[in-house]
Amino acid sequence: MASAGDFDGDGNVELLVPSRDRQSLAALRRSEDGVAEVWQLSLGSPLATNLATVEIPDGAENRIGLGVVTTDGQLLIWQ
């Protein structure tokens, strides 16, 4: 239930993991002090599936698409 990649396009790799209550996804990045949470995605309902990622060709650089399903049956997709 985790995935690594440059999800926000800033050139740095984040590790995307669910929160303990699975209500959000947290992006973690290495820092001078160890690990820091750099942003978070609210899901609105607990996560019910693994994270699905796909590389999306976008000219000279590629983007990462992310999909999840929540316990209330919502399919959430970010690209």
KANOR-V746516 format. One record per run of one state. SS is the DSSP state (a for helix, b for strand, c for the rest). FROM is the first residue (numbers start at 1). LEN is the number of residues. If there is no record, write none. Layout:
SS_FROM_LEN ; SS_FROM_LEN
This chain:
c_1_1 ; b_2_4 ; c_6_8 ; b_14_5 ; c_19_5 ; b_24_8 ; c_32_2 ; b_34_9 ; c_43_4 ; b_47_1 ; c_48_4 ; b_52_7 ; c_59_2 ; b_61_10 ; c_71_4 ; b_75_4 ; c_79_1
